[in-house]
């Protein structure tokens, strides 16, 4: 299936600073695609480029298999900055202005307000809204006209825990309806909880990209010990599925293939006449994995 978005060798400089360097990836149809990286990694610049706000120095991108840019833009909703609405106007009237600017979606206001949980407050002035409600109204504006793709820059930025949870649930709901979502974030937890795919940037360079489970998967460590450590090490060297063995203090640290279980190690050693006195699985946190990638 043709990707929703294909990015090929995108580069961008700001004076002496290289914001992006030959970044390439595809965004699958129906995915929640996270662009993850520390602040200053080039995430916002990349979103600006794919939305035709910033001109790249090199490379190119295409939406929907090469659709005309004007036609494609009408099928993309975006939220890149802090919501900018008239404080003295109601949510309904503010959406009317957004629809007029987009030149479509004026009759779509009730639907998007209901979808974002704001229908009962449609006549309330924007200035009476909480930060979370303001963010949801901005998403309602992005939804006008029924876009196929939504592009968000740090959608939970500044929200309290309740607002973050509401935003995550809204993203999941919109994606379940078939909308592809592309979102930039510096928060690993946010990407882990809502994204299906991820691209990791560091100082403008693409480190890894692909399904979240593949990119952020880390090698678990098995700690093992027996009375005769030399015999144990010799036995484990003959076992398929163990990628490395490291002797640290009085333990052997094993890195194994993802399919291998601690019980497999125990059974194999017992069959070879080795009784383990210590067998512990040490799972590496996703945060540790992310720090390894970005440092």
BELVENPE-V84077 format. One record per pair of residues at least 6 apart in sequence whose ideal C-beta (glycine too) atoms are under 7 Angstrom apart, sorted by sequence separation. I is the first residue (numbers start at 1). J is the second residue. D is the distance in Angstrom with one decimal. If there is no record, write none. Layout:
I:J:D  I:J:D
This chain:
13:19:6.5  27:33:4.6  37:43:5.5  48:54:3.7  99:105:4.2  100:106:6.9  113:119:4.5  175:181:5.5  185:191:5.6  201:207:7.0  209:215:6.7  226:232:4.2  236:242:5.9  12:19:4.5  49:56:5.0  99:106:4.1  174:181:6.5  191:198:5.6  199:206:6.1  200:207:4.5  208:215:4.9  245:252:5.8  246:253:4.4  269:276:5.5  12:20:4.4  35:43:5.0  64:72:5.7  86:94:5.9  129:137:6.7  142:150:5.8  156:164:4.6  159:167:6.3  200:208:5.1  224:232:6.8  237:245:6.7  11:20:5.5  45:54:6.1  63:72:3.8  85:94:4.3  110:119:6.9  113:122:5.1  236:245:5.8  245:254:5.8  10:20:5.5  11:21:5.6  96:106:6.4  99:109:6.9  171:181:6.0  199:209:3.9  266:276:5.9  11:22:5.7  35:46:6.3  50:61:5.4  156:167:5.0  198:209:6.7  244:255:4.5  49:61:7.0  155:167:5.6  233:245:6.3  242:254:5.5  243:255:4.7  9:22:4.8  10:23:4.6  96:109:6.8  197:210:6.6  243:256:6.3  266:279:5.8  95:109:4.6  197:211:5.6  198:212:5.1  242:256:5.3  243:257:6.7  265:279:6.7  9:24:5.5  118:133:6.5  196:211:6.6  197:212:6.3  200:215:6.7  241:256:5.5  7:23:6.1  8:24:5.2  196:212:6.2  236:252:6.9  241:257:4.6  7:24:5.8  52:69:6.5  92:109:5.9  195:212:5.4  198:215:5.3  262:279:5.7  7:25:5.5  118:136:5.9  236:254:6.8  117:136:6.4  118:137:6.1  233:252:6.1  241:260:4.6  262:281:5.2  6:26:5.1  116:136:4.3  135:155:6.9  192:212:6.7  232:252:6.5  52:73:6.8  191:212:6.8  5:27:4.1  20:42:4.7  91:113:6.6  118:140:6.4  172:194:6.2  3:26:3.9  4:27:4.9  19:42:4.8  23:46:6.6  116:139:5.6  171:194:5.2  229:252:7.0  3:27:5.6  116:140:4.4  135:159:6.6  150:174:6.6  192:216:6.8  3:28:5.9  4:29:5.3  20:45:5.9  168:193:5.9  225:250:6.4  3:29:6.9  19:45:4.5  20:46:6.1  168:194:5.2  225:251:5.4  51:78:5.7  91:118:5.8  113:140:5.7  131:158:6.1  132:159:5.5  224:251:7.0  225:252:6.9  251:278:6.9  1:29:5.5  112:140:4.1  115:143:6.4  131:159:6.2  155:183:5.8  223:251:5.0  224:252:4.9  150:179:5.8  152:181:6.9  239:268:5.4  74:104:6.8  91:121:6.4  92:122:4.4  149:179:6.9  154:184:6.2  223:253:6.1  224:254:6.3  91:122:5.2  92:123:6.2  112:143:4.3  132:163:3.3  139:170:6.7  148:179:6.7  149:180:4.8  150:181:4.9  151:182:4.8  152:183:4.2  153:184:4.9  154:185:5.9  90:122:6.6  94:126:5.9  112:144:5.9  131:163:6.5  135:167:6.6  148:180:6.6  221:253:5.4  222:254:4.2  12:45:5.6  47:80:6.2  90:123:4.9  91:124:6.5  149:182:6.7  221:254:7.0  90:124:6.3  132:166:5.9  136:170:6.8  156:190:5.9  221:255:6.4  222:256:6.3  235:269:6.2  90:125:6.0  91:126:6.5  10:46:6.8  89:125:6.7  108:144:5.1  219:255:4.8  12:49:6.7  22:59:7.0  88:125:6.0  89:126:6.2  108:145:6.1  232:269:7.0  235:272:4.7  87:125:6.8  108:146:7.0  10:49:6.1  87:126:5.1  88:127:6.8  105:144:3.0  235:274:5.5  86:126:6.5  87:127:4.0  105:145:3.8  222:262:6.1  85:126:4.7  104:145:4.4  224:265:6.5  12:54:6.9  102:144:6.1  232:274:5.4  7:50:6.9  98:141:4.2  102:145:6.5  222:265:6.2  231:274:6.2  12:56:5.2  13:57:5.4  5:50:6.4  11:56:6.3  12:57:5.1  95:140:6.3  99:144:5.3  10:56:5.2  11:57:4.8  91:137:5.4  95:141:5.9  98:144:6.2  11:58:4.2  11:59:5.6  226:274:5.3  9:58:6.5  10:59:3.9  95:144:6.8  226:275:6.4  9:59:3.8  226:276:5.4  227:277:6.6  8:59:5.6  10:61:6.5  83:134:4.8  225:276:6.8  226:277:5.9  8:60:5.5  83:135:6.3  85:137:6.7  224:276:5.8  225:277:5.3  8:61:6.7  225:278:3.6  7:61:4.7  83:137:6.3  116:170:6.6  224:278:6.3  6:61:6.5  83:138:3.8  223:278:6.3  224:279:5.5  5:61:6.6  6:62:5.1  223:280:4.5  5:63:5.7  79:138:5.0  222:281:5.7  223:282:6.2  4:64:6.5  79:139:6.1  220:281:6.0  221:282:4.3  220:282:6.8  2:65:4.0  79:142:5.2  220:283:5.3  221:284:7.0  78:142:5.9  220:284:6.4  77:142:3.3  219:284:6.9  77:143:5.7  218:284:4.1  77:147:3.9  216:286:5.4  218:288:7.0  74:145:6.9  76:147:5.5  218:289:4.0  75:147:5.3  75:148:4.6  76:149:4.8  77:150:4.9  78:151:4.3  79:152:5.1  80:153:4.6  216:289:5.7  75:149:6.5  79:153:6.9  216:290:6.9  76:151:6.3  79:155:6.7  208:293:6.6  207:293:5.5  202:294:5.0  200:293:5.8  192:286:5.9  200:294:7.0  188:286:6.1  188:287:6.0  51:151:6.2  188:290:4.8  47:151:6.0  47:153:5.4  44:153:5.6  47:184:5.7  32:171:6.6  44:184:6.4  43:184:3.8  32:175:5.1  4:149:5.8  39:186:5.6  30:178:6.4  33:181:7.0  38:186:5.7  31:180:5.9  32:181:4.7  33:182:4.8  34:183:5.7  35:184:4.4  36:185:5.9  37:186:6.5  30:180:5.8  29:180:6.1  34:185:5.9  36:188:6.9  27:180:6.6  27:182:6.0  36:191:5.0  34:191:3.9  43:201:6.1  42:201:5.2  41:201:4.1  34:195:3.7  41:202:5.5  32:194:5.6  33:195:6.7  36:198:5.4  41:203:6.2  42:204:4.3  32:195:4.7  37:200:6.0  41:204:6.9  32:196:5.1  33:197:4.8  34:198:4.4  35:199:5.3  36:200:5.1  37:201:3.7  38:202:6.9  31:196:4.7  37:202:5.8  31:197:4.8  35:201:6.6  28:197:6.4  25:199:5.0  4:180:4.7  5:182:7.0  25:206:6.7  24:206:6.9  21:204:4.8  23:206:4.7  20:204:4.6  21:205:5.1  25:209:4.4  19:204:5.2  18:204:5.1  38:294:6.0  37:294:6.9
